[in-house]
Amino acid sequence: MKGYIKNRTPMWRHAMKRQIGPGQTVGLDVLYEQYGKKHELEEGKPFVMWLKNVKLTNRDIWQIVYEEDPSEAETIKDKEEAAEVVVPYVKKESEVDEIANFSVREAREKLPKFTNLNLLKYALQSANQLANKDTLCRMLRKRIVELELSRR
């Protein structure tokens, strides 16, 4: 299988039972040997779609390139380039309770868009009091620190 996954971020990421450095790639053949056979997936496009929709869903972090034929590879790359990292400002102010009740998946998608430091601090206080919100609290703390550092 021609193709690879690539870490787009400037930080090391842990995925697919391995540490992947900034800009590093991992071949699809290696991942298919490890996961495709285990999950009884067909080689090729079904495996790549499974990677995109199940394992590596965040397009801001992971670039998945699969070259089936030249025209197919171009369309996949075009779609990936169209989904470049653009973080728009949140127009509607969310409520503290909305943020505190985010699932981890929602938080990964929406937290980078928030710039209101006080709103995030209140959401963190609210989420700290809820059960099973440890990961969300870590994500909120990280975003708060990012905003505080950027405002110095």
QUIVEN-V59160 format. One record per residue. N is the residue number from 1. RES is the residue in one small letter. PHI is phi in whole degrees, -180 to 180 (999 if undefined). D_LAST is the distance of its C-alpha to the last C-alpha in Angstrom with 1 decimal. Layout:
N & RES & PHI & D_LAST
N & RES & PHI & D_LAST
//
This chain:
1 & m & 999 & 47.5
2 & k & -88 & 45.4
3 & g & 148 & 41.7
4 & y & -162 & 38.6
5 & i & -112 & 35.3
6 & k & -135 & 32.1
7 & n & -82 & 28.6
8 & r & -85 & 26.3
9 & t & -86 & 23.0
10 & p & -86 & 21.2
11 & m & -120 & 21.8
12 & w & -69 & 25.1
13 & r & -127 & 26.8
14 & h & -104 & 29.8
15 & a & -156 & 32.5
16 & m & 55 & 36.2
17 & k & 59 & 36.6
18 & r & -157 & 34.8
19 & q & -91 & 31.5
20 & i & -121 & 30.6
21 & g & -75 & 28.2
22 & p & -61 & 26.0
23 & g & 77 & 28.5
24 & q & -74 & 31.4
25 & t & -122 & 34.5
26 & v & -131 & 37.2
27 & g & -68 & 40.6
28 & l & -67 & 42.0
29 & d & -61 & 45.3
30 & v & -63 & 43.6
31 & l & -69 & 42.0
32 & y & -66 & 45.3
33 & e & -60 & 47.2
34 & q & -81 & 44.9
35 & y & -113 & 44.4
36 & g & -61 & 46.7
37 & k & -69 & 49.9
38 & k & -61 & 48.7
39 & h & -95 & 48.0
40 & e & 54 & 51.1
41 & l & -99 & 49.3
42 & e & -73 & 50.9
43 & e & -72 & 49.7
44 & g & 105 & 48.0
45 & k & -60 & 46.5
46 & p & -59 & 46.9
47 & f & -67 & 44.9
48 & v & -64 & 42.1
49 & m & -65 & 42.0
50 & w & -63 & 41.9
51 & l & -58 & 38.9
52 & k & -67 & 37.0
53 & n & -94 & 38.0
54 & v & -117 & 38.0
55 & k & -88 & 36.2
56 & l & -122 & 33.4
57 & t & -81 & 32.6
58 & n & -83 & 29.0
59 & r & -73 & 29.4
60 & d & -72 & 25.7
61 & i & -98 & 26.2
62 & w & -112 & 29.9
63 & q & -107 & 32.0
64 & i & -113 & 35.7
65 & v & -115 & 38.2
66 & y & -130 & 41.9
67 & e & -110 & 44.6
68 & e & -82 & 47.8
69 & d & -143 & 49.2
70 & p & -56 & 47.6
71 & s & -69 & 47.4
72 & e & -66 & 45.9
73 & a & -63 & 43.2
74 & e & -65 & 42.2
75 & t & -68 & 41.8
76 & i & -65 & 39.7
77 & k & -65 & 37.4
78 & d & -62 & 37.3
79 & k & -65 & 36.3
80 & e & -66 & 33.6
81 & e & -67 & 32.2
82 & a & -67 & 32.4
83 & a & -97 & 30.1
84 & e & -59 & 27.3
85 & v & -73 & 23.8
86 & v & -132 & 22.8
87 & v & -107 & 20.5
88 & p & -77 & 21.4
89 & y & -75 & 19.8
90 & v & -79 & 21.8
91 & k & -83 & 23.9
92 & k & -89 & 25.6
93 & e & -71 & 23.6
94 & s & -79 & 24.9
95 & e & -81 & 26.1
96 & v & -58 & 24.7
97 & d & -66 & 28.1
98 & e & -60 & 28.2
99 & i & -66 & 25.0
100 & a & -65 & 26.3
101 & n & -100 & 29.6
102 & f & -60 & 28.3
103 & s & -79 & 30.2
104 & v & -63 & 28.3
105 & r & -63 & 29.5
106 & e & -63 & 28.2
107 & a & -64 & 24.8
108 & r & -60 & 24.5
109 & e & -79 & 25.3
110 & k & -99 & 23.4
111 & l & -59 & 20.2
112 & p & -61 & 18.3
113 & k & -87 & 19.1
114 & f & -81 & 17.5
115 & t & -124 & 14.3
116 & n & -83 & 15.1
117 & l & -65 & 13.2
118 & n & -63 & 15.8
119 & l & -59 & 18.6
120 & l & -67 & 17.6
121 & k & -66 & 17.4
122 & y & -65 & 20.8
123 & a & -64 & 22.1
124 & l & -64 & 21.2
125 & q & -60 & 23.1
126 & s & -68 & 26.0
127 & a & -69 & 26.2
128 & n & -61 & 26.3
129 & q & -87 & 29.5
130 & l & -97 & 31.2
131 & a & -80 & 33.3
132 & n & 60 & 32.6
133 & k & -121 & 28.9
134 & d & -63 & 27.5
135 & t & -65 & 26.4
136 & l & -61 & 24.8
137 & c & -63 & 22.9
138 & r & -62 & 21.6
139 & m & -66 & 20.5
140 & l & -65 & 18.8
141 & r & -59 & 16.9
142 & k & -62 & 15.9
143 & r & -67 & 14.7
144 & i & -63 & 12.8
145 & v & -63 & 11.0
146 & e & -58 & 10.4
147 & l & -67 & 9.0
148 & e & -64 & 6.7
149 & l & -67 & 5.5
150 & s & -73 & 5.7
151 & r & -97 & 3.8
152 & r & -78 & 0.0
//
